[in-house]
């Protein structure tokens, strides 16, 4: 078992969730049960799955939860694009958010590869 708080990718994704909560607070009220909720759910899924995976035994279980987090990050990528296309994010804010998500996705991929590497174990 690992402590999820020791994972840089968990810390980064948690901070990203906090940022997205603030940004989605500014979305139109009619989106509260639509796009706002979907963005928040997909974003929260990333650090949540990392935390859950850390509570499991073995790298195989951890890898499964990292893959779920990667899927949530891909879903979030589209939702952020949709929000920008609907005018809920400025172009500069979309660029900033998308860039941070790309970095988190890169980190998730690296972590997954590290879990699968026989050299590390």
C-alpha positions in Angstrom: 0.0 0.0 0.0 1.1 3.5 -0.8 0.2 6.9 0.7 -1.6 8.7 -2.1 -0.6 12.0 -0.7 3.0 11.1 -1.5 2.2 11.0 -5.3 3.1 14.2 -7.1 0.4 13.3 -9.8 -2.2 13.0 -7.0 -1.2 16.4 -5.6 -1.2 18.0 -9.0 -4.6 16.5 -9.9 -6.1 17.5 -6.5 -5.0 21.1 -7.1 -6.5 20.9 -10.6 -9.8 19.8 -9.2 -9.8 22.8 -6.8 -9.1 25.1 -9.8 -11.9 23.6 -11.9 -14.4 24.0 -9.0 -13.6 27.7 -8.9 -13.9 28.0 -12.7 -17.1 26.1 -13.0 -18.7 28.3 -10.3 -18.8 30.9 -13.0 -20.7 28.8 -15.5 -24.3 29.6 -16.2 -26.8 28.4 -13.5 -28.6 26.3 -16.0 -25.4 24.2 -16.4 -25.3 23.2 -12.7 -26.7 19.8 -13.3 -25.2 19.5 -16.8 -21.7 20.5 -17.8 -20.7 21.8 -14.4 -21.5 18.5 -12.7 -19.9 16.4 -15.5 -16.6 18.4 -15.4 -16.4 18.2 -11.6 -17.2 14.5 -11.6 -14.6 13.7 -14.2 -12.0 15.9 -12.5 -12.6 14.4 -9.1 -12.4 10.9 -10.5 -8.7 11.4 -11.3 -7.3 11.9 -7.7 -10.0 9.7 -6.3 -8.9 6.7 -8.3 -5.3 7.3 -7.5 -6.2 7.4 -3.8 -8.3 4.2 -4.1 -5.5 2.4 -6.0 -3.0 3.3 -3.3 -5.3 1.6 -0.8 -5.0 -1.7 -2.7 -2.3 -4.3 -2.5 0.1 -4.7 -5.4 1.0 -2.8 -8.5 -1.5 -4.6 -10.6 -4.4 -3.2 -8.7 -2.8 0.2 -8.6 -2.3 0.1 -12.4 -6.0 -0.7 -12.9 -7.0 2.5 -11.0 -4.4 4.6 -12.8 -6.0 3.4 -16.1 -9.4 4.5 -14.8 -7.9 7.9 -13.9 -6.5 8.1 -17.4 -9.9 7.5 -18.8 -11.4 10.2 -16.7 -8.7 12.6 -17.8 -9.6 11.9 -21.4 -13.3 12.5 -20.7 -12.3 15.7 -19.0 -10.3 16.8 -22.0 -13.4 16.7 -24.1 -15.6 18.4 -21.5 -13.1 21.3 -21.2 -13.1 21.7 -25.0 -16.9 21.7 -25.0 -17.0 24.3 -22.3 -14.6 26.5 -24.3 -16.6 26.0 -27.5 -19.8 27.1 -25.6 -18.0 30.2 -24.4 -17.7 29.2 -20.7 -13.9 29.5 -20.8 -12.0 32.3 -22.4 -9.5 31.2 -24.9 -6.6 32.0 -22.6 -8.3 30.1 -19.7 -9.0 27.1 -21.9 -5.3 27.1 -23.0 -4.2 27.2 -19.3 -6.6 24.4 -18.2 -5.9 22.2 -21.2 -2.2 22.6 -20.7 -2.4 21.5 -17.1 -4.6 18.6 -18.0 -2.1 17.5 -20.6 0.7 17.5 -18.0 -1.5 15.4 -15.6 -2.2 13.0 -18.4 1.5 12.8 -19.1 2.3 12.1 -15.4 -0.4 9.4 -15.3 1.1 7.7 -18.3 4.5 7.8 -16.8 3.3 6.4 -13.5 1.5 3.6 -15.2 4.6 2.7 -17.2 6.6 2.8 -13.9 4.1 0.3 -12.3 4.5 -2.0 -15.3 8.3 -1.9 -15.4 9.9 -5.1 -14.1 13.1 -3.1 -13.5 11.5 -1.1 -10.8 10.3 -4.1 -8.8 
